[in-house]
Amino acid sequence: MGFVGDTLLPLAEADPDRPALSSGGRTWSRKALARDVVQLSQRLRQLVPAGGRVALSLENPAELLIGFFAAARRGAVAMVYDPAWPQARRSWIEAQTRPDLILDEATFRTFLAPVDASAEDPNAVFGQDPKPEDPFYAGFTSGSTGDPKGYCRSHRSWLDSFAVSAAEFPIGGDDRVIIPGNMVHSLHLYGAVHGLVCGATVEIADRFNPRALATCLKAPGSSVLYATPTQIHYIAAELSRSGAAKKVRLLLASGAKWREADRKAMASVFPSARLVEFYGASEMSFITISAPEDCPPDGSVGRAAHGVEIAIRDDSRNALPIGETGTIWVRSSMLFDGYICGGGSEIARENGWLTVGDRGRLDENGFLYLAGREKRMIITSGLNIYPEEVEQVLLSHEKVALAAVVSKPDKVRGAVLIAVVQAHPGSDLNDGILRRHCLQHLGRARTPRAFLLLKELPLTAGGKIDLKQLEARVLLPADVGRGN
């Protein structure tokens, strides 16, 4: 079955001078990339035992990818750090996970000599290859307890994810895969790794810059963009001013649900693109796929991805009828192995099935609709409310560009909902309009207590709306329009 990255050497042999990776003004050919991976992997073999843990604390996305592939080839677990972590968070993770080696900029450059014509042959013998069931990657997400969750994935889970990608949205050697941010976000990491193992040329932005990305996407050659819907929204807004990106053939989006207004706006700036959305989780990989040929119903996140089974169960784990909302359970060969730190009570396994606490329903045609995630649920006046439900209603208004819902402590209600909204440029949107819209579609109990209109919503490094920053912002009462 192989291991993640086992195609890099055959690709280098087939076309050594073909560009493989571009980042920070530097380009690696297939041969140069394979050579760097081999050289670093051989050094790791001397320093890290098989099955050991290599922490990758690298801001440079190309260096992180080389370290990622090298750790995978060595048979180690690549732990992807966020260099922006506070020291307390990093110290807690290291105390819990005990990495055998921390690879940062200084050690990376010590272990890896500059690429030149005399560098070591990338076909060097390695010894025994990693097995498909061996763990190879650990990423970190926020946990319900406040401590980070370190989820661990096997080679097999990612190789089977590549098979889903090949079935649902194939990528080949003629493609340019554009990644709009760093490798800390699992979507960006997967997109870059997937593109490289398929033989595509992967181009990674130093940071999220809509203007620079718009220019990149208009360059000659077939392009594929991996991004969150929020990132695509900003890129599309730039393209509407500077001209369409006619060579983009595939948009791969995950992290939030697209709405019809954004789809229509996108069609004019990406006239040749097929938009494929996928819903998943770090612990599960792909769950559903939403492709245009499926004609997905409004509000759904698509149908089960290739090789995935979905079930909806009640709190006693009994199957629910079609149309009823409950906990989403998934069975596939892509599920994670377990946590190396953290973890919460929302995670459960049973006979090959896994849930991460997301809630939703299935319709009679197998399309999935999300109700929300347990870890985002807000209890106000004794009522359980999922912010995602309110966000979708806000986004359905023609004057709303982006929206997020957070909570604020309240002595009487326990918590109240605060909607944070970015309007389309030039619109006359105000809190009165938003309140009436929510009352009409949600009723009084689920309508946000207050609305905060911002010129631009903050984004995380991974391209999603920064909910933590918004939660801090809503504690500033002067900014928030009162109502209800």
Summary of the structure (lengths in Angstrom):
residues: 484
radius of gyration: 22.7
end to end distance: 59.0
largest distance: 71.9
contacts: 1642
relative contact order: 0.09
helix: 31%
strand: 29%
